[in-house]
């Protein structure tokens, strides 16, 4: 009866009229942005500060959210070996997913040879502006640099520069250390959990401006690049979108079917995040929403906190499709013949160069240039042939990256036996369920306390939701008479005399 009342209350609270749904206003803003950029290009370009301000506001919170969630997840697990195993499983899955994505792009561009007939002379292609800077970075980049780049120069630098890889490294080290010190670090862990709640509340405030951000970004993109860029290389854009759709439906859909989950209901569940990505052309603003919704869907907090941020740097399926497709297109356009063996060797190089550009602005172009420079057979200057349409392809890259990380987290959670498949299925289907912490509280408090020992009965009634895993003894001393035990909800002081009396009674 109580459960029914709680469930009905949650459902009534969660149901909102359509005009109060965030995704509706984001969709309206995208359409208005396209119209403004098309009908009034100069006005559309002037909307750039609106879009960039929103994206920067979201990026401001990405570093703290990644750091706090990883630290909180690692510090709260009982077995650190499990964290290491989960990380290795995730990296293995990421590599396999990247290879499949690259192969998908490779097959598509070899079937639809769109570069044939362009006959571009690489020696006459001029590299100017920001494209020249990206090409220079890619040519000077070594495949092993991402390993040395992980370690930051200072504690504050990763947060100032927004370097996600370095933030992940710091968070993992800090989380392991906090777990290792045990009881001493309990107040720190409690503070981290409280700070996480505050940061997500700030995020909730910023997300209310998502329609404005989507409008500004879309109006600027269409106003600056116009439909001319779409028409000149429209077939290449369509091929990239079509190939990405096939990868999501076939490859990611197969993984979801293996998990006995529905891909399309999952995508519907993340509609707000997907529309936000479509409007801003980047997946970073959607990261907090992805983490929150996956945890609500039944994935353990520590798994979400470790896999999702890592996947944002190492599991870039959309970027992988783009890299293989774009590289072969440039080769075809410049009449550079590539054998099947050379193309497969190019994929092996891309597995390394793509990691080197993770989390870096213009990372896709840097990785592409680094690959072409390493191979030496395809002219790196050919990147200018597709530079003009990159803005329209970046949206698709970000969408596929987001979908790939959502599926990857679900699979790793299933592999770790930390996924509630039934809850995920119900949440994706649109059923409104109470948060996991409320479910835990209800289950614990409603359990019958049929104990004969009156002292035990007193303890069970006064500590209804305390979840302890270890018993900590107090160090003997004239002034030490409290023992603080870490619990699922905080710390509760227990007098030493009461504890000794309990043990004597038992």
C-alpha positions as CSV (number, residue, x, y, z in Angstrom):
1,X,0.0,0.0,0.0
2,X,2.8,2.4,1.0
3,X,4.7,1.5,-2.1
4,X,1.7,2.2,-4.3
5,X,1.2,5.6,-2.7
6,X,4.8,6.5,-3.2
7,X,4.8,5.4,-6.8
8,X,1.6,7.4,-7.6
9,X,3.1,10.4,-5.9
10,X,6.3,10.2,-8.1
11,X,4.2,9.7,-11.2
12,X,2.0,12.7,-10.5
13,X,5.1,14.8,-9.7
14,X,7.0,13.7,-12.9
15,X,4.2,14.3,-15.4
16,X,4.5,17.7,-16.9
17,X,2.5,19.4,-19.7
18,X,4.4,19.4,-23.1
19,X,5.0,23.1,-22.9
20,X,7.1,22.7,-19.7
21,X,9.3,20.0,-21.2
22,X,12.9,21.2,-21.8
23,X,13.4,19.2,-25.0
24,X,10.4,20.8,-26.6
25,X,11.8,24.3,-26.2
26,X,15.3,23.1,-27.3
27,X,13.7,21.7,-30.5
28,X,11.8,25.0,-31.1
29,X,15.0,27.0,-30.5
30,X,16.9,24.8,-33.1
31,X,14.2,25.4,-35.7
32,X,14.2,29.2,-35.0
33,X,18.0,29.3,-35.1
34,X,18.0,27.6,-38.6
35,X,15.4,30.1,-39.9
36,X,17.3,33.1,-38.5
37,X,20.6,31.9,-39.9
38,X,19.1,31.2,-43.3
39,X,16.9,34.3,-43.7
40,X,19.2,36.8,-42.0
41,X,22.8,35.5,-42.1
42,X,24.4,38.5,-40.5
43,X,22.0,38.4,-37.6
44,X,22.6,34.7,-37.3
45,X,26.4,35.3,-37.1
46,X,25.8,37.9,-34.4
47,X,24.1,35.2,-32.3
48,X,27.4,33.4,-31.7
49,X,28.0,34.9,-28.2
50,X,24.7,33.4,-27.0
51,X,25.7,29.9,-28.0
52,X,29.3,30.0,-26.9
53,X,28.4,31.5,-23.5
54,X,26.0,28.6,-22.8
55,X,28.6,26.0,-23.9
56,X,31.3,27.7,-21.7
57,X,29.0,27.7,-18.7
58,X,28.4,24.0,-19.2
59,X,32.1,23.3,-19.6
60,X,32.7,25.2,-16.4
61,X,31.0,22.4,-14.5
62,X,32.3,19.4,-16.6
63,X,35.7,19.3,-14.8
64,X,34.2,19.4,-11.2
65,X,31.5,16.9,-12.0
66,X,34.0,14.4,-13.6
67,X,36.4,14.8,-10.6
68,X,33.7,14.5,-7.9
69,X,31.9,11.6,-9.4
70,X,35.0,9.5,-10.0
71,X,36.5,10.3,-6.6
72,X,33.2,9.5,-4.9
73,X,32.7,6.3,-6.8
74,X,36.2,4.9,-6.2
75,X,36.4,6.0,-2.6
76,X,33.1,4.3,-1.7
77,X,33.8,0.9,-3.1
78,X,35.0,-1.9,-0.8
79,X,37.3,-3.6,-3.3
80,X,39.7,-1.5,-5.2
81,X,40.6,-4.4,-7.4
82,X,37.1,-4.3,-8.8
83,X,37.7,-0.7,-9.9
84,X,40.8,-1.7,-11.8
85,X,39.0,-4.7,-13.5
86,X,36.1,-2.4,-14.5
87,X,38.6,0.1,-16.0
88,X,40.3,-2.6,-18.0
89,X,37.0,-4.0,-19.3
90,X,36.0,-0.5,-20.3
91,X,39.2,0.2,-22.2
92,X,38.9,-3.2,-24.0
93,X,35.4,-2.5,-25.0
94,X,36.3,1.0,-26.2
95,X,39.0,-0.4,-28.5
96,X,36.7,-2.9,-30.0
97,X,34.0,-0.3,-30.5
98,X,36.5,2.1,-32.1
99,X,37.7,-0.6,-34.5
100,X,34.2,-1.5,-35.6
101,X,33.3,2.2,-36.1
102,X,36.4,2.7,-38.3
103,X,35.7,-0.4,-40.3
104,X,32.1,0.9,-40.9
105,X,33.4,4.2,-42.3
106,X,36.0,2.4,-44.4
107,X,33.5,0.1,-46.0
108,X,31.1,3.0,-46.7
109,X,33.6,5.2,-48.5
110,X,35.0,2.3,-50.5
111,X,31.5,1.4,-51.7
112,X,30.4,5.0,-52.5
113,X,33.6,6.4,-53.9
114,X,32.6,10.1,-53.6
115,X,36.2,11.4,-54.0
116,X,36.6,10.0,-57.5
117,X,36.5,12.7,-60.1
118,X,37.4,15.6,-57.8
119,X,41.0,15.5,-59.1
120,X,42.4,17.9,-56.5
121,X,46.1,18.9,-56.9
122,X,47.5,18.7,-53.4
123,X,50.4,21.0,-54.3
124,X,48.1,23.9,-55.1
125,X,45.9,23.6,-52.0
126,X,46.6,26.5,-49.6
127,X,46.2,26.0,-45.8
128,X,45.1,29.2,-44.1
129,X,43.5,30.4,-40.8
130,X,42.5,28.0,-38.1
131,X,42.8,25.0,-40.5
132,X,46.5,25.7,-40.9
133,X,47.0,25.8,-37.2
134,X,45.3,22.5,-36.7
135,X,47.3,20.9,-39.5
136,X,50.5,22.2,-37.9
137,X,49.5,20.7,-34.5
138,X,48.7,17.4,-36.1
139,X,52.0,17.2,-38.1
140,X,54.0,17.9,-34.9
141,X,52.1,15.4,-32.7
142,X,53.6,12.0,-31.7
143,X,51.3,9.0,-31.1
144,X,52.8,8.5,-27.6
145,X,52.2,12.1,-26.4
146,X,48.8,11.3,-24.9
147,X,50.5,9.1,-22.3
148,X,52.8,11.9,-21.1
149,X,50.1,14.5,-21.5
150,X,47.9,12.7,-18.9
151,X,50.0,14.0,-16.0
152,X,49.2,17.7,-15.3
153,X,51.8,20.4,-14.6
154,X,49.8,21.5,-11.5
155,X,46.7,20.6,-9.6
156,X,44.7,23.5,-10.9
157,X,45.8,23.4,-14.5
158,X,43.4,20.7,-15.7
159,X,40.4,22.5,-14.4
160,X,41.5,25.8,-15.8
161,X,42.3,24.3,-19.3
162,X,39.3,21.9,-19.2
163,X,41.6,18.9,-19.9
164,X,39.3,15.9,-19.2
165,X,42.1,13.3,-19.5
166,X,44.2,15.0,-16.8
167,X,41.2,15.4,-14.6
168,X,40.4,11.7,-14.8
169,X,44.0,10.9,-13.9
170,X,43.9,13.1,-10.8
171,X,40.5,11.8,-9.8
172,X,41.5,8.2,-10.0
173,X,44.7,8.8,-7.9
174,X,42.8,10.9,-5.3
175,X,39.9,8.4,-5.1
176,X,42.3,5.5,-4.5
177,X,44.2,7.4,-1.8
178,X,40.9,8.4,-0.1
179,X,39.8,4.8,-0.2
180,X,43.1,3.6,1.2
181,X,43.1,5.9,4.3
182,X,39.8,4.4,5.5
183,X,38.1,6.0,8.4
184,X,40.3,9.1,8.4
185,X,38.9,10.1,4.9
186,X,35.3,9.5,5.9
187,X,34.6,13.3,6.5
188,X,36.3,14.1,3.1
189,X,34.1,11.6,1.3
190,X,31.0,12.9,3.0
191,X,32.0,16.4,1.9
192,X,32.6,15.3,-1.7
193,X,29.1,13.7,-1.8
194,X,27.5,16.8,-0.5
195,X,29.5,19.0,-2.9
196,X,28.4,16.8,-5.8
197,X,24.8,17.4,-5.0
198,X,25.5,21.2,-4.9
199,X,27.3,21.1,-8.3
200,X,24.4,19.2,-9.9
201,X,21.9,21.7,-8.6
202,X,24.0,24.5,-10.2
203,X,23.9,22.5,-13.4
204,X,20.1,22.3,-13.2
205,X,20.0,26.1,-13.1
206,X,22.2,26.4,-16.2
207,X,20.3,23.8,-18.1
208,X,17.2,26.1,-18.0
209,X,19.1,28.3,-20.5
210,X,19.6,25.4,-22.9
211,X,17.1,26.7,-25.5
212,X,18.9,30.0,-25.7
213,X,22.3,28.2,-26.2
214,X,20.9,25.9,-28.9
215,X,19.3,28.9,-30.7
216,X,22.5,30.9,-30.7
217,X,24.7,28.1,-31.8
218,X,22.5,27.0,-34.6
219,X,21.8,30.5,-35.9
220,X,25.6,31.2,-36.0
221,X,26.4,27.9,-37.8
222,X,23.8,28.4,-40.5
223,X,24.4,32.1,-40.8
224,X,28.2,31.8,-41.1
225,X,28.5,28.7,-43.3
226,X,25.1,28.9,-45.1
227,X,23.6,26.3,-47.4
228,X,26.4,26.7,-49.9
229,X,28.7,24.5,-47.8
230,X,25.9,21.9,-47.5
231,X,25.3,21.9,-51.3
232,X,29.0,21.7,-52.3
233,X,29.8,18.6,-50.3
234,X,26.3,17.5,-49.5
235,X,26.8,13.9,-50.7
236,X,29.8,13.4,-48.3
237,X,27.7,14.8,-45.4
238,X,24.8,12.5,-46.3
239,X,27.2,9.5,-46.5
240,X,28.6,10.3,-43.1
241,X,25.2,10.7,-41.5
242,X,23.9,7.5,-43.2
243,X,27.0,5.5,-42.1
244,X,26.6,6.7,-38.6
245,X,22.9,5.8,-38.6
246,X,23.8,2.3,-39.7
247,X,26.5,1.9,-37.0
248,X,24.1,3.1,-34.3
249,X,21.2,0.9,-35.4
250,X,23.2,-2.3,-36.3
251,X,26.2,-2.3,-34.1
252,X,25.0,-0.5,-31.0
253,X,21.5,-2.0,-31.5
254,X,23.0,-5.5,-31.4
255,X,24.7,-4.7,-28.1
256,X,21.5,-3.5,-26.7
257,X,19.6,-6.6,-28.0
258,X,22.3,-8.7,-26.3
259,X,21.5,-6.9,-23.0
260,X,17.7,-7.5,-23.7
261,X,17.2,-3.7,-23.9
262,X,15.6,-1.6,-26.6
263,X,17.9,0.9,-28.4
264,X,15.1,3.2,-29.5
265,X,13.4,3.4,-26.1
266,X,16.9,4.3,-24.7
267,X,17.3,7.1,-27.3
268,X,13.9,8.4,-26.5
269,X,14.8,8.5,-22.8
270,X,17.8,10.7,-23.7
271,X,15.9,12.9,-26.1
272,X,16.7,16.1,-24.1
273,X,20.5,15.4,-24.2
274,X,20.4,14.5,-27.9
275,X,18.6,17.7,-28.8
276,X,21.0,19.7,-26.7
277,X,23.9,18.1,-28.7
278,X,22.2,18.8,-32.0
279,X,21.9,22.4,-31.1
280,X,25.3,23.0,-29.6
281,X,27.4,20.6,-31.9
282,X,29.2,19.2,-28.9
283,X,28.6,16.3,-26.5
284,X,30.1,17.9,-23.4
285,X,26.9,19.7,-22.2
286,X,25.1,16.4,-22.2
287,X,27.6,14.5,-20.0
288,X,26.0,15.3,-16.6
289,X,22.6,14.4,-17.9
290,X,23.9,11.1,-19.2
291,X,25.5,10.2,-15.9
292,X,22.4,11.1,-13.9
293,X,20.0,9.2,-16.1
294,X,22.1,6.1,-16.3
295,X,22.4,6.0,-12.6
296,X,18.7,6.4,-12.2
297,X,18.2,3.6,-14.8
298,X,20.0,1.1,-12.6
299,X,23.7,1.4,-13.2
300,X,25.8,1.6,-10.0
301,X,27.2,5.0,-9.2
302,X,30.8,3.9,-9.2
303,X,30.4,2.3,-12.7
304,X,28.9,5.4,-14.1
305,X,31.5,7.7,-12.5
306,X,34.4,5.7,-14.0
307,X,33.1,4.6,-17.4
308,X,31.3,7.7,-18.7
309,X,34.0,10.3,-18.3
310,X,36.7,7.8,-19.6
311,X,34.5,7.1,-22.6
312,X,34.2,10.7,-23.4
313,X,38.0,10.6,-24.1
314,X,38.5,7.1,-25.3
315,X,35.2,5.9,-26.8
316,X,34.6,8.2,-29.7
317,X,32.7,6.1,-32.2
318,X,31.4,9.1,-34.2
319,X,34.9,10.5,-34.5
320,X,36.3,7.1,-35.5
321,X,33.7,6.8,-38.4
322,X,34.6,10.3,-39.5
323,X,38.4,9.7,-39.4
324,X,38.4,6.6,-41.7
325,X,35.8,8.1,-44.0
326,X,37.5,11.5,-44.4
327,X,41.0,10.0,-44.8
328,X,40.0,7.8,-47.7
329,X,37.9,10.5,-49.2
330,X,40.9,12.8,-49.3
331,X,43.0,10.0,-50.9
332,X,40.4,9.5,-53.6
333,X,40.0,13.3,-54.2
334,X,43.8,13.7,-54.6
335,X,44.1,10.5,-56.8
336,X,46.2,8.7,-54.1
337,X,45.8,5.0,-54.5
338,X,45.5,3.0,-51.3
339,X,45.5,-0.8,-51.2
340,X,43.4,-2.7,-48.7
341,X,46.5,-3.4,-46.6
342,X,47.4,0.3,-46.5
343,X,43.9,1.2,-45.4
344,X,44.0,-1.4,-42.6
345,X,47.4,-0.1,-41.6
346,X,45.9,3.4,-41.5
347,X,43.3,2.2,-39.0
348,X,46.0,0.9,-36.7
349,X,47.7,4.3,-36.8
350,X,44.3,6.0,-36.1
351,X,43.8,3.9,-33.0
352,X,46.8,5.7,-31.5
353,X,46.5,9.2,-33.0
354,X,42.8,9.5,-32.1
355,X,43.7,9.0,-28.4
356,X,46.3,11.7,-28.7
357,X,43.7,14.3,-29.6
358,X,41.2,13.3,-27.0
359,X,39.8,16.3,-25.1
360,X,41.6,18.8,-27.3
361,X,39.9,21.6,-29.3
362,X,39.7,20.6,-32.9
363,X,40.7,17.1,-31.9
364,X,39.1,15.4,-34.9
365,X,41.2,17.5,-37.4
366,X,44.4,17.1,-35.3
367,X,43.9,13.3,-35.2
368,X,43.2,13.2,-39.0
369,X,46.3,15.3,-39.8
370,X,48.5,13.3,-37.4
371,X,47.4,10.1,-39.2
372,X,48.0,11.5,-42.7
373,X,51.4,12.8,-41.6
374,X,52.4,9.5,-40.1
375,X,51.4,7.5,-43.1
376,X,53.1,9.9,-45.6
377,X,51.1,8.6,-48.5
378,X,48.1,11.0,-48.3
379,X,48.8,14.8,-48.5
380,X,47.9,16.4,-45.2
381,X,46.9,19.6,-47.0
382,X,44.0,17.7,-48.5
383,X,42.2,18.4,-45.2
384,X,41.2,21.8,-46.6
385,X,38.8,20.0,-49.0
386,X,36.5,19.1,-46.1
387,X,37.2,21.9,-43.6
388,X,34.2,23.9,-44.7
389,X,31.7,21.2,-43.8
390,X,33.2,20.1,-40.5
391,X,30.7,22.2,-38.5
392,X,27.8,20.2,-40.0
393,X,29.6,16.9,-39.4
394,X,30.5,17.7,-35.9
395,X,26.9,17.4,-34.8
396,X,26.7,13.9,-36.0
397,X,30.0,12.9,-34.5
398,X,28.9,14.2,-31.1
399,X,25.5,12.4,-31.3
400,X,27.2,9.0,-32.2
401,X,29.8,9.5,-29.5
402,X,27.0,10.1,-26.9
403,X,25.0,7.0,-28.0
404,X,28.2,4.9,-28.0
405,X,29.1,5.9,-24.4
406,X,25.5,5.3,-23.2
407,X,25.6,1.7,-24.6
408,X,29.1,1.1,-23.5
409,X,28.3,2.0,-19.9
410,X,25.3,-0.3,-19.9
411,X,27.4,-3.1,-21.3
412,X,30.2,-2.7,-18.8
413,X,27.7,-2.5,-16.0
414,X,26.1,-5.8,-17.2
415,X,29.6,-7.3,-17.5
416,X,30.4,-6.3,-13.9
417,X,27.0,-7.6,-12.7
418,X,26.1,-4.1,-11.5
419,X,23.2,-3.4,-13.9
420,X,19.6,-3.7,-12.9
421,X,18.3,-4.8,-16.4
422,X,14.6,-4.8,-15.3
423,X,14.8,-1.3,-13.9
424,X,16.7,0.0,-17.0
425,X,14.0,-1.5,-19.2
426,X,11.2,0.1,-17.2
427,X,12.9,3.5,-17.0
428,X,13.7,3.5,-20.8
429,X,10.1,2.6,-21.5
430,X,9.0,5.8,-19.7
431,X,7.8,4.3,-16.4
432,X,8.4,6.8,-13.6
433,X,10.3,5.1,-10.7
434,X,11.6,6.6,-7.5
435,X,15.3,7.4,-7.2
436,X,17.5,4.5,-6.2
437,X,18.3,6.0,-2.8
438,X,14.6,6.3,-2.0
439,X,14.0,2.7,-3.1
440,X,16.8,1.6,-0.7
441,X,15.4,3.6,2.1
442,X,11.9,2.2,1.7
443,X,13.2,-1.4,1.5
444,X,15.3,-1.0,4.6
445,X,12.8,0.7,6.8
446,X,9.9,-1.6,5.9
447,X,11.8,-4.8,6.7
448,X,10.2,-6.5,9.7
449,X,12.4,-6.3,12.8
450,X,11.4,-9.6,14.5
451,X,14.2,-9.9,17.0
452,X,13.9,-11.4,20.4
453,X,16.9,-9.6,21.9
454,X,15.5,-6.3,23.3
455,X,18.9,-4.5,22.9
456,X,19.1,-5.6,19.3
457,X,15.5,-4.5,18.8
458,X,16.4,-1.1,20.2
459,X,19.4,-0.8,17.9
460,X,17.3,-1.8,14.8
461,X,14.7,0.8,15.6
462,X,17.0,3.7,16.3
463,X,19.3,3.0,13.2
464,X,16.9,2.0,10.5
465,X,19.0,2.9,7.4
466,X,22.6,2.5,8.7
467,X,24.6,0.3,6.4
468,X,28.0,-0.7,7.9
469,X,30.6,-3.0,6.4
470,X,33.3,-2.8,9.1
471,X,33.4,-2.5,12.8
472,X,35.9,0.1,14.0
473,X,37.2,0.1,17.6
474,X,38.1,3.2,19.6
475,X,41.7,3.7,20.5
476,X,42.0,3.5,24.3
477,X,42.6,6.9,25.9
478,X,41.3,9.0,28.8
479,X,39.4,11.4,26.5
480,X,38.4,9.1,23.6
481,X,34.9,7.8,24.1
482,X,33.3,8.0,20.7
483,X,33.5,5.7,17.7
484,X,32.4,7.2,14.4
485,X,31.3,4.5,11.9
486,X,30.9,5.3,8.2
487,X,27.4,4.6,7.0
488,X,25.4,4.9,3.9
489,X,23.8,8.1,5.1
490,X,26.6,9.8,7.1
491,X,28.3,9.1,10.4
492,X,26.6,8.3,13.7
493,X,28.4,8.7,17.1
494,X,28.2,5.6,19.3
495,X,29.4,5.6,22.9
496,X,32.1,3.1,23.7
497,X,30.4,2.0,26.9
498,X,27.2,1.1,24.9
499,X,29.3,-0.8,22.4
500,X,31.0,-2.8,25.1
501,X,27.7,-3.5,26.8
502,X,26.3,-4.7,23.6
503,X,29.2,-7.1,23.0
504,X,28.9,-8.4,26.6
505,X,25.2,-9.0,26.3
506,X,25.7,-11.0,23.1
